[in-house]
Amino acid sequence: MKETEITIKVKLDNNNIPEEIIWSAPDGGVKDEFSKAILLSFWDSKKKETLKMDLWTKEMPVDEMKAFILQTFLSMKNLISKATGEENLVNLVDDFCIEFENRISKKS
């Protein structure tokens, strides 16, 4: 059995607001990459609930946050397709993504 490690370092200001997010995943060729935002989810199968951590830096512009959220929804659509194969759910999320993108495009 192989073991790997992914690390996330968060530098905070005096008010505990993230100023920098740095992550590494050596097996994926990632070392000390800076990011402005992170969404991290774990499934607790005992409690049947999601444990989450959502962080973003002060430097994350609103338009980039909207794009980040849209791309996250699109990746969830792909996950639903791969994990369940249920096209009705894939189509539902796809319709939502189209509407979400239309709405954020109007605001820009």
N, C-alpha and C positions, 0 to 999 in steps of 0.2 A: 504494500500500500504506500502510495506517495502522499506527502503532506506539502502544502504550499502556504504562503502567507501573503496577505494583502494588508498594507498599513495605511492608515489615515491619520495625518497630523493636522490639528487645528490650532492656529495661533489666535488668541483672543485679546481684545482690548481690555481696559480696566473695568468695563461694564459687561464683560463676558460676551461681547458681540464678535463673531468671527471676522478676522482681518485677512487671514490666509488659510486656504485649505490645500494641503499637499498630500498626494497619495502615490503609493508605489505598489506594483504587482510584478515582481521580478520574472515570474514565469510567462507573463504577457509582454515583457519587454518595456515595462513602464517603471521609471525611476524618478522620484521627486517631481512629479507633474503638478503644476499649480492648477487649481480649479476655483471658479467663483461660486459654485453651488454643488450640493450633493443631496441625493435622495437615497436613503438606504432602508431597506425593508427586510425583516426576518419573519418567518412563519413559526409561531409557537403552536405545535400540533397538539399539545396537551390542553391548552386554553382555547384552541381554535381561533386565534386572533393574530393580527399583524402587529409586530413591534417595529416602530419607525423612528428614523432620525432624519430630519430635513434641516439642512443648514445652508445659508448663503452669506456671502461677504457683503460688506458695505458697498463694495465696488461693483456689485451685480446690477447692471442696468435693467430697468423694467422690461424693455423690448427683448433683451436676451433671456430674461426669466420666462416670458411668454413663449419664446421659441423653445426653451428648455422643457417647459411643461408640455407643449405640443409634441415634441419629439419623444418625451416619456410616454405620452398616451399612445403614440404610434408603435413604440417598442412593446407596450402592453398588448396592443392588438396582435403583434407578431407572436408574442408569448402565448396568448390565448389560442391562436391558430396551431402552434406547435404542440402545446400541452394538451389541448382538448380536441382539436379538429372540428369544433362546433362552429360551422359557418354562420349560423344565426347570431352568435355572440360576436364573432369577428366583424360581421356587417354592422351590428349595432355600434360597436366601438369605432368603426370606420366612419359611419355617419356622424357620430359625435365629433370625431377629429376634423371632418370637413367643416362642420358648423363652427367649431372652436377656431379653426384657422380663419374662416370668413370673418368672425367677430374680432379677432385680434388684428386682422389686416385692415379693417375699417377704422380702428383706433389709431393706427400708425400714421 
